[in-house]
Amino acid sequence: MDKLADLIAVSAKPLENISNVRKLIGEEADIMRGWLESLNDKNIYSLCRFSIGLNPQAGISGNVTEDERMLAAMDLGFGSQAPAFGGTVGPCAYHEDIMLAAPAIYLDGKEMSGGGKLNPDMGVEQLRKCLGGHHQ
């Protein structure tokens, strides 16, 4: 969890140095780092949104629209952001999503989700029901 929290904290503003992402994510970041650097756009390093999936019937399909909605999954979006969201990233010609299928997510020091499940003590089930998800 510390790595994810650090990634979110570091990415909340443009990264000064992409090596921070490499350190946090691991060796797989080398390929992505090369691609990001080739874009020559500092805004691609800015976190423009993140979401937590609430749909128990969604799964990993290769379609990011479904993948990011999978129960307890997290999607981090970097770069371009639609103006309707009202963000402050600024213009960017590119957008990249990073999907975490079953991260441990903590809110105020309490585990909100982990292992692909939501913590019922956090009221997440009630939120999901209010949003129209009545599945058990």
Secondary structure by P-SEA (a helix, b strand, c coil): caaaaaaaaaaccccccaaaaaaaccccaaaaaaaaaaacccccccccbbbbbccccccccccaaaaaacccbbbbbccccccccccccccccbbbbbbbccccccccccccccccccccccaaaaaaaaaccccc
